[in-house]
Amino acid sequence: MRSVALVGLLLAAAPHAVAQTTQPPAVVVLTLDEAVDRGMQASARLREAGARTEMASAIAEQRRAASQPQVTAQAGYSRTNHVTPFVVPVSGGLLPIYPDIPNNYRSRLELQYPLYNSGRFTALEQAARSESAAADVDERTARADLSLEIARAYWTLVTALEQLRVVEQSIAATQAHLENARRRLEAGIVSPHEVFAIEAQESRQQLLAIQARGNRDIAEADLARHIGTPQARIQPASPLAPPAPLTAGLEALVAEAASRRTEREALSRRLTAAEERVKAAVASNRPTVSAGGGVDYASPNPHFFPREREWHTSWDVGVNVGWLLFDGGRSRAEVAETSAATRAMRARLDEFDAMLNVDVRRAVTELTSSIAAIDTADQGIRAAAEARRVANDRFLAGVATSADVLDAQVALLQAELDRTQALAAGRVAEARVQRAVGR
């Protein structure tokens, strides 16, 4: 009876399980800002950049700790072979000078403190902190790049959806025109080849619709990958509106980019780090001074004579001076290496400054051209719509052919697609201007 009940329960649950597995993917409605926020949270690239920032900060702390006092606790035990005790006869007996003590115990608390290192530790710490700051700037650069990529993917999806909408509207208009042409063919008003021409145009538009759906699916998958929801359907909520025109001049934008671009800040930080490493390399063959001391608690304690199997405490304090006189050319090679790295980093910074003007100019030109293209496309749509209306009226009046109507319909479709492309290019160009300026 229990097995029968179990089978009945499974059969009852099976339709519910099938319904769950066949449930369509959820639809996510997103504005551009919401898509960027989701992409920032889901980005593995940003997680990697954050980890690299933490790593650089930890290296800076390591360099700082190298100049701080170090305290070490040690303990040990050693077993030695038996030896013949060495004794000296004295009045009243024998005095053991070197007894047989095979068990040796030792503990030590030691302090080491670098007093002077010719600035090497300070230079290495400053270099590490500059690298840490550069890594933090790299993370901000990655955020800016990701924001641009998400904006491009978002507007690509909006463009694909808009293109699909335009093509479907054109198909509906063509189908209505085809039905009208078929009725006129039945009435003997038009010839069959006109109907065939309209059917061919409808087939071509159906092909465009298939391509538009494929472009939509690809754009949707790309945006879903960026925001971390690969299985969801995305419905953009931001309208495909024209971008706002620029209010600042080119020179002002270039100056703003020079002060705000994170890539330049990162290069400047790394140039500072390279210069500090040169200082550290130069200081590597200069004198160093350190202080040290410790407390021993051992049995037997070697500081006590004669040796005896007793625990004694002793201490020592000292100052050490070191000067590397010859290292086979290692210091000279390190200086040459760090100097070359500094020159290379300075050259990269100069190249970036040279390209900055071009990047901003290119982005501004693309945005200005896109705005002009949108205005031209609007005029084209108005003219094409009027031409299609006149051609349709003339066709209904019997003074125009279906070819005239089809040509007007194709011109209107192309004008609407051109405007969609211009709007999308304008929004992407707007995002590129923001990225080029460093906002």
URJOZI-V365765 format. One record per pair of residues at least 24 apart in sequence whose C-alpha atoms are under 6 Angstrom apart, sorted by sequence separation. I is the first residue (numbers start at 1). J is the second residue. D is the distance in whole Angstrom. If there is no record, write none. Layout:
i:j:d
I:J:D
I:J:D
This chain:
i:j:d
79:103:5
293:317:4
292:317:6
78:104:5
292:318:5
77:104:6
291:318:6
385:412:6
77:105:5
291:319:4
384:412:5
76:105:6
290:319:6
76:106:5
290:320:5
75:106:6
289:320:6
75:107:4
289:321:5
74:107:5
288:321:6
74:108:5
288:322:5
381:415:5
73:108:6
287:322:6
380:415:6
73:109:5
287:323:4
72:109:6
72:110:5
71:110:6
285:324:5
71:111:5
70:111:6
70:112:5
167:209:6
377:419:5
69:112:6
69:113:4
164:212:5
374:422:5
370:422:6
281:334:6
281:335:5
160:215:6
160:216:5
370:426:5
278:335:6
157:216:6
367:426:6
278:338:5
64:125:6
278:339:6
63:125:5
157:219:5
367:429:5
157:220:6
366:429:6
367:430:6
60:125:6
60:128:5
274:342:5
60:129:5
363:432:6
153:223:5
363:433:5
271:345:6
57:132:5
56:132:5
360:436:6
53:135:5
53:136:5
49:139:5
254:357:6
36:147:6
141:262:6
137:262:6
137:266:6
134:266:5
134:269:5
130:269:5
131:270:6
130:273:5
127:273:4
127:276:5
123:276:5
123:280:5
120:280:4
120:283:5
118:283:6
117:288:4
116:288:5
116:289:5
115:289:5
115:290:5
114:290:4
113:290:6
261:438:5
113:291:5
260:438:5
112:291:6
112:292:4
257:437:4
111:292:5
242:423:6
257:438:6
111:293:5
110:293:6
111:294:6
243:426:6
110:294:4
243:427:6
42:227:6
109:294:5
42:228:5
109:295:5
39:226:5
108:295:5
39:227:4
108:296:4
38:227:5
107:296:6
107:297:5
107:298:6
106:298:4
105:298:5
105:299:5
104:299:6
27:232:6
28:233:6
29:234:6
31:236:6
26:232:5
27:233:5
28:234:5
29:235:5
30:236:5
31:237:5
25:232:5
27:234:6
28:235:6
29:236:6
30:237:5
31:238:5
194:402:6
97:306:5
98:307:6
155:424:6
152:428:6
